[in-house]
Amino acid sequence: MRVVFAGTPDVAVPSLRLLIESPQHEVVGVISRPDAAAGRGRKEVRSPIAALADEYGIDVITPRRLSDAGVLDRLRSWRPDCGAVVAYGGLVPPGLLTLPTHGWINLHFSVLPSWRGAAPVQHAIAAGDEVTGATTFELEEGLDTGPVYGIITEAIGSADTSGDLLERLAGAGSHLLVSTLDGIEDGSLTPVAQSSTGVSHAPKVGVDDARIRWDLPAHIIDRRIRAHTPAPGAWTTLDGARIKVGPVEILDAGGDTAPTPGAAGSLRVAKKWVDVATATGPVRLSWVQPPGKKAMPAADWARGTRLTDGTVLA
């Protein structure tokens, strides 16, 4: 089939690469988000998907919106049999949904209808789900509501961050996407309507969502930090300055290493570790990234900052 691919970040790269290498399909064009400023010099750089398409000499467009003038004509010139979408970061407008002969197939990183929306992996980890997965489905005007072609499942480990889980799902999901396109081409797959039960939503995660509330139970804090690692990055404040915090270890509330009783967020500092009080017991910090600096072991941060027992993170 002649396939148009829409995607933007690293998580979409395995799918595009596998599709390019597939003997049954031809990627005739790629749609990605516009080049964005990055790094200290704030130079504009190509998205990972646009860069991969450039590497293979595939035609790329980077409109601000798919409803922009000229997009429809460009898509028509590619004469696509099908569109494939993986983490594109924008909506396909109604006027484009029926342009490819077989419509648009989206690879979504959850088991639909659970966690419809922009951040399914983050919400699954934060909610304490034990299993998630990936789904291929046909795009329609509703948000992630279209009929399903295929599903795979993936266990969520107790130490998984959203970065860890997305990496695994990106790899496994790429094979699901290509096999779905294979099945559409040979007529062996028919989409099935999503269930009306078990629906949950996963809206985009912002920086404010990643702020740590030390007054919550330790297991909730653990989940939320892992859910927001590496992006947008879990954070707290010390004397008003924002610091990023890596995944934590939940400790025995009655153990010898328990922080001195005090307000949630109060520290107990030792030579090799830093513990923080929560609503149910202490957690041990792994790494900390102060403003303008690289991430460092929590004990090194505490020593350099000269922190003492009873210091409070807010």
C-alpha positions as CSV (number, residue, x, y, z in Angstrom):
1,M,0.0,0.0,0.0
2,R,1.0,3.6,-0.5
3,V,1.1,5.0,3.1
4,V,1.3,8.5,4.5
5,F,2.9,8.6,7.9
6,A,2.1,11.3,10.6
7,G,4.3,11.4,13.7
8,T,6.7,13.6,15.6
9,P,8.7,12.3,18.6
10,D,11.2,9.5,19.2
11,V,8.5,7.1,20.3
12,A,7.2,7.1,16.7
13,V,10.5,6.3,15.1
14,P,10.4,2.5,15.4
15,S,7.0,2.5,13.6
16,L,8.2,4.6,10.7
17,R,11.5,2.7,10.4
18,L,9.7,-0.7,10.3
19,L,7.2,0.6,7.8
20,I,9.9,1.9,5.5
21,E,11.6,-1.5,5.7
22,S,8.4,-3.4,5.0
23,P,8.4,-5.0,1.6
24,Q,4.6,-4.7,1.3
25,H,4.2,-0.9,1.8
26,E,5.7,2.3,0.4
27,V,5.9,5.4,2.6
28,V,5.0,8.1,0.0
29,G,5.0,11.1,2.4
30,V,5.5,12.1,6.0
31,I,3.8,14.7,8.1
32,S,5.4,16.0,11.3
33,R,5.2,18.9,13.6
34,P,7.2,22.1,12.7
35,D,10.9,22.4,13.6
36,A,11.3,23.5,17.2
37,A,14.0,25.4,19.1
38,A,16.1,23.1,21.3
39,G,19.3,23.2,23.4
40,R,21.1,26.1,24.9
41,G,21.5,27.9,21.6
42,R,17.8,27.5,20.9
43,K,18.5,26.5,17.4
44,E,15.6,25.0,15.4
45,V,15.9,21.3,14.9
46,R,13.9,18.7,12.9
47,S,11.6,16.4,14.8
48,P,12.9,12.8,15.1
49,I,10.4,11.7,12.5
50,A,11.2,14.4,10.0
51,A,14.9,13.7,10.4
52,L,14.4,10.0,9.7
53,A,12.3,10.7,6.6
54,D,15.0,13.1,5.4
55,E,17.5,10.2,5.8
56,Y,15.5,8.0,3.5
57,G,14.7,10.8,1.0
58,I,11.0,10.8,1.7
59,D,8.9,13.9,1.1
60,V,8.1,15.7,4.3
61,I,5.7,18.5,5.2
62,T,5.6,20.3,8.6
63,P,2.4,22.3,8.8
64,R,1.3,24.1,11.9
65,R,-2.2,22.5,11.4
66,L,-3.4,19.9,9.0
67,S,-6.2,22.3,8.0
68,D,-3.6,24.8,6.7
69,A,-3.8,25.8,3.0
70,G,-1.9,23.5,0.8
71,V,-2.0,20.4,3.0
72,L,-5.0,18.8,1.2
73,D,-3.4,19.3,-2.2
74,R,-0.1,17.8,-1.0
75,L,-1.8,14.8,0.4
76,R,-3.8,14.3,-2.8
77,S,-0.5,14.4,-4.8
78,W,0.8,11.5,-2.7
79,R,-2.3,9.3,-3.6
80,P,-2.3,7.4,-0.3
81,D,-4.1,4.1,0.2
82,C,-3.8,4.6,3.9
83,G,-2.6,7.0,6.6
84,A,-0.6,5.8,9.7
85,V,-0.5,8.0,12.8
86,V,1.8,7.6,15.8
87,A,2.1,10.4,18.3
88,Y,1.7,13.1,15.7
89,G,0.6,15.8,18.2
90,G,-2.3,17.2,16.2
91,L,-5.8,16.4,15.0
92,V,-6.6,15.1,11.5
93,P,-9.5,17.3,10.4
94,P,-12.7,15.8,9.1
95,G,-12.0,16.9,5.6
96,L,-8.8,14.7,5.5
97,L,-10.2,11.6,7.3
98,T,-11.6,10.0,4.1
99,L,-8.9,11.1,1.7
100,P,-6.9,7.8,1.9
101,T,-8.7,4.8,0.5
102,H,-8.5,2.9,3.8
103,G,-8.7,5.9,6.1
104,W,-6.1,6.6,8.9
105,I,-4.9,4.0,11.3
106,N,-3.7,5.3,14.7
107,L,-1.3,3.4,17.0
108,H,-2.3,4.4,20.5
109,F,-0.3,3.4,23.6
110,S,-3.1,2.0,25.8
111,V,-5.7,-0.8,25.6
112,L,-8.7,1.2,24.4
113,P,-11.2,2.3,25.5
114,S,-8.9,2.8,28.6
115,W,-6.9,6.0,28.6
116,R,-8.1,7.8,25.6
117,G,-6.1,11.0,25.1
118,A,-2.6,12.5,24.8
119,A,-0.9,10.9,27.8
120,P,-2.1,7.3,28.3
121,V,1.2,5.9,29.6
122,Q,1.6,8.6,32.2
123,H,-1.9,8.2,33.5
124,A,-1.7,4.4,33.5
125,I,1.4,4.5,35.8
126,A,0.0,7.2,38.0
127,A,-3.2,5.2,38.5
128,G,-1.3,2.1,39.5
129,D,-2.4,0.0,36.6
130,E,-0.6,-3.4,36.4
131,V,-1.1,-3.9,32.6
132,T,-1.3,-1.6,29.6
133,G,-0.6,-2.1,26.0
134,A,-1.1,-0.6,22.5
135,T,-4.1,-0.5,20.1
136,T,-4.4,0.1,16.4
137,F,-7.7,1.7,15.4
138,E,-9.4,3.7,12.7
139,L,-9.4,7.4,13.2
140,E,-12.8,9.2,13.3
141,E,-13.9,12.5,14.6
142,G,-14.2,11.4,18.2
143,L,-11.1,11.4,20.4
144,D,-9.6,7.9,20.2
145,T,-13.1,6.4,19.7
146,G,-12.7,4.6,16.4
147,P,-13.1,0.9,15.7
148,V,-10.2,-1.4,16.8
149,Y,-8.0,-3.5,14.5
150,G,-5.5,-4.9,16.9
151,I,-4.3,-5.0,20.5
152,I,-1.2,-6.0,22.4
153,T,-0.6,-6.0,26.1
154,E,2.4,-5.1,28.3
155,A,3.0,-5.5,32.0
156,I,3.8,-2.4,34.0
157,G,6.8,-3.0,36.3
158,S,7.0,-1.7,39.8
159,A,10.0,0.5,38.8
160,D,8.9,1.5,35.3
161,T,9.0,5.2,34.4
162,S,6.9,6.5,31.6
163,G,10.1,6.6,29.5
164,D,10.8,2.9,30.2
165,L,7.3,1.9,29.3
166,L,7.0,4.0,26.2
167,E,10.2,2.6,24.8
168,R,8.9,-0.9,25.1
169,L,5.5,0.0,23.7
170,A,7.1,1.9,20.8
171,G,9.0,-1.2,19.8
172,A,6.2,-3.7,20.2
173,G,3.6,-1.3,18.8
174,S,5.6,-0.8,15.6
175,H,5.0,-4.5,14.7
176,L,1.3,-4.2,15.6
177,L,1.0,-1.2,13.2
178,V,2.7,-2.9,10.3
179,S,0.8,-6.2,10.8
180,T,-2.5,-4.1,10.9
181,L,-1.6,-2.5,7.6
182,D,-0.8,-5.9,6.2
183,G,-4.2,-7.2,7.3
184,I,-6.0,-4.2,5.8
185,E,-4.3,-4.7,2.5
186,D,-5.0,-8.4,2.2
187,G,-8.6,-8.1,3.6
188,S,-8.0,-10.3,6.6
189,L,-8.7,-7.7,9.2
190,T,-12.1,-6.1,10.0
191,P,-12.3,-3.4,12.7
192,V,-14.4,-4.0,15.8
193,A,-16.3,-1.2,17.6
194,Q,-14.9,-0.2,21.0
195,S,-16.7,-1.2,24.2
196,S,-18.8,1.5,25.8
197,T,-17.6,0.4,29.2
198,G,-14.2,0.8,30.8
199,V,-13.7,4.2,29.2
200,S,-11.1,6.5,30.9
201,H,-9.4,9.6,29.7
202,A,-5.7,10.7,29.7
203,P,-5.4,14.4,29.0
204,K,-2.1,16.1,28.2
205,V,0.2,16.3,31.2
206,G,1.7,19.7,32.1
207,V,4.4,20.9,34.4
208,D,2.0,21.7,37.1
209,D,0.7,18.1,37.1
210,A,4.3,16.9,37.9
211,R,4.6,18.8,41.1
212,I,5.2,16.4,44.0
213,R,2.7,16.6,47.0
214,W,4.6,15.1,49.9
215,D,1.4,15.0,52.0
216,L,0.2,12.1,49.9
217,P,0.8,8.4,50.7
218,A,4.3,7.1,49.7
219,H,3.0,4.7,47.0
220,I,1.0,7.5,45.3
221,I,4.1,9.7,45.3
222,D,6.2,6.9,43.9
223,R,3.7,6.3,41.0
224,R,3.4,10.0,40.2
225,I,7.1,10.6,40.0
226,R,7.6,7.6,37.8
227,A,4.7,8.7,35.6
228,H,6.3,12.1,35.0
229,T,9.9,10.8,34.4
230,P,11.5,11.8,32.1
231,A,8.9,14.3,30.9
232,P,7.8,16.8,32.0
233,G,9.9,15.8,35.1
234,A,8.6,15.5,38.7
235,W,9.6,18.5,40.8
236,T,9.5,20.1,44.2
237,T,10.8,23.3,45.7
238,L,13.5,24.1,48.3
239,D,13.4,27.7,49.6
240,G,11.3,28.6,46.6
241,A,13.7,27.2,44.0
242,R,12.3,24.4,41.8
243,I,14.3,21.1,41.7
244,K,13.6,18.0,39.7
245,V,13.4,14.7,41.5
246,G,14.0,11.2,40.2
247,P,12.2,8.0,41.1
248,V,12.1,7.1,44.8
249,E,12.4,4.0,47.0
250,I,9.6,3.4,49.5
251,L,11.0,2.6,52.9
252,D,9.5,0.8,55.9
253,A,7.8,3.5,58.0
254,G,9.0,1.9,61.2
255,G,12.6,1.2,60.2
256,D,15.8,2.7,61.5
257,T,16.0,5.0,58.4
258,A,12.6,6.6,59.0
259,P,12.8,10.4,58.9
260,T,12.5,12.4,62.1
261,P,8.8,12.9,62.7
262,G,7.6,16.2,61.2
263,A,5.8,17.8,58.4
264,A,5.4,16.0,55.1
265,G,8.4,16.9,53.0
266,S,10.8,17.1,55.9
267,L,14.2,15.5,55.2
268,R,16.5,13.1,57.1
269,V,20.0,13.5,55.7
270,A,22.8,11.0,56.0
271,K,26.2,10.5,54.3
272,K,24.9,8.2,51.6
273,W,21.2,8.9,51.4
274,V,18.4,11.4,51.8
275,D,14.9,10.4,52.9
276,V,11.7,12.5,52.7
277,A,8.7,12.2,55.0
278,T,5.3,11.5,53.4
279,A,1.8,10.9,54.7
280,T,2.5,7.2,55.3
281,G,6.2,6.8,55.7
282,P,9.5,7.8,54.2
283,V,10.8,7.6,50.6
284,R,14.5,7.6,49.6
285,L,15.5,10.0,46.9
286,S,17.6,8.6,44.0
287,W,18.7,11.7,42.1
288,V,18.0,15.4,42.2
289,Q,18.6,18.1,39.6
290,P,18.9,21.7,41.0
291,P,18.2,24.7,38.8
292,G,20.8,25.2,36.1
293,K,22.7,22.0,37.0
294,K,22.9,18.4,35.9
295,A,21.2,15.6,37.8
296,M,23.2,14.2,40.7
297,P,22.9,11.6,43.4
298,A,20.7,12.9,46.2
299,A,23.4,12.5,48.8
300,D,25.8,14.7,46.8
301,W,23.1,17.3,46.4
302,A,22.4,17.4,50.1
303,R,26.1,17.6,50.9
304,G,26.8,20.4,48.4
305,T,23.7,22.4,49.6
306,R,24.6,21.7,53.3
307,L,21.1,20.3,54.1
308,T,20.3,19.2,57.6
309,D,17.6,17.0,59.2
310,G,14.3,18.8,59.3
311,T,14.8,20.8,56.1
312,V,11.4,20.8,54.3
313,L,10.7,20.3,50.6
314,A,7.5,22.0,49.5
